[in-house]
Amino acid sequence: MLSNTQSETNATDLAYHLHSQTNPQALSREGAYIVVKGDGTHVIDENGKRYIDAMAGLWCASLGFNNQRLGRAAATQYEELGYYHSFYGRTNPKAANLSKKLVELTGMAGGKTFFVTSGSEANETMVKLAWLYHASRGKPTKRKIIARDRAFHGSTIVAGSMCGLEMMHREFGLPLPGFIHTLCPNNYRVRLPGESEAEFVSRLAGELERMILREGPDTIAAFIAEPVIAGGGIIPPPAGYFEAVQKVLAKYDILCLDDEVVCGFGRTGNWFGRETVGMTPDMMSLAKGITSSYFPLAAVVVSPKILEAVERYNESGTSFGHGFTNAAHPVGAAVAAETIAIYEELDIVPHVRKIGARLHQKLAEVTKDSPIVGNLRGVGLMYGVELVEDPSTGTPFAPARQIGARLAAIAYENGLVVRAMRDTVGFCPPLIIDDNDVEEIGAKLQKALRETEKAVQAKSI
Ligand SMILES: Cc1ncc(COP(=O)(O)O)c(C=O)c1O
């Protein structure tokens, strides 16, 4: 599992690098995983060992790990204009053109793009704009945000508050007051025995409405959702979910915020996840796939009614008081434009549908007779395999056994990178995967799964 605990990089890293989402004790015991090179859909460690990264890093490297065109786009732009900002009406041609392209791609007709540098900032920006929107209409008490259990929206204080994951709250005293969570639309875990999908949807919408009435509709600003929950365990909503939810939101003048940080740019088999799940948002946050994560650029695309609110709010001559030094970065914008051009040249949406169907079929084949697989779910190129103690009842493993993490570790030893979210193992590979990659993922998963099953049977984990 170790890259090389003796290596100089590891020693330096252990001594000086405080890692995100990492157990400090395990890190000092086992050392870091050191990646030194990318080769398309694969990464290579210090010892020359190759891994197929079936998580595209952090659901982001859609064009793989060493796309030369993106490198050249960045280099050319660095030589021309290596930085400029977007405060006080400043812009640059790359950012201006990208803002237009994003409005067109997202279908937010009459809207505009606001640039930021991360998914968390994009989501925080949507919250501030939701507050501004209601305040500009004489409804300043509409401030609460409804998110969902198992959601992931980022790590800054507001984004973390919107997460529906205990690990994002525990040591920080989050969520902040005013950030509340409704049920997760999980067909496998939250839908009741004997409940039809349609009954489940109407229960979810009913719960949401009761929450709004309990809190007071005049206190609620917005509802935020990922079209398909990613980090919470890859959870596609039941059919008709967003239609039912949006009816409730419209009734109480509540905005719908679409977190497309993972689902955007082809991941779900449409340009944006909202098309896959039938969501009509007021704002969309974009990150990750926008540059295939070759540059920390992110954005919010807003609808005309939000724009009007910004204008109305500042009609006395004040300025919109929000923004970031490195937003609308010319190099980031050049990399994003090139990334999108490549998606278009590859005709990425039909490719994702086709190769995603193959990956799904392969995962189904490998997992179908497993005594520890309870559920395979997902869409496009986002799949989750949930490991359970008893597939016939869905009884989960005791969390302390960390079966999902164990499978991910065994897979890693076998040259396959996957992610364990509790006991759901996630697959979210670069969008450019081909048939050979699917075969490789399938073969390596099969090996890891069989080893995990043996360890479970032998009660060694
Ligand atoms: C759905 C979703 N939203 C927001 C974020 C936060 O993005 P960032 O890490 O760029 O702040 C993530 C990160 O994984 C995410 O998965």
The ligand as a Gaussian input file, in Angstrom:
#p B3LYP/6-31G(d) Opt

LIG

0 1
 C      -20.540000      18.410000      -5.225000
 C      -19.375000      19.224000      -4.742000
 N      -19.563000      20.531000      -4.493000
 C      -18.552000      21.307000      -4.063000
 C      -17.287000      20.797000      -3.857000
 C      -16.199000      21.683000      -3.339000
 O      -15.290000      21.983000      -4.351000
 P      -13.833000      22.547000      -3.978000
 O      -13.092000      21.428000      -3.321000
 O      -13.269000      22.960000      -5.319000
 O      -14.020000      23.708000      -3.091000
 C      -17.054000      19.441000      -4.117000
 C      -15.716000      18.867000      -3.923000
 O      -15.491000      17.683000      -4.057000
 C      -18.130000      18.627000      -4.562000
 O      -17.969000      17.319000      -4.754000

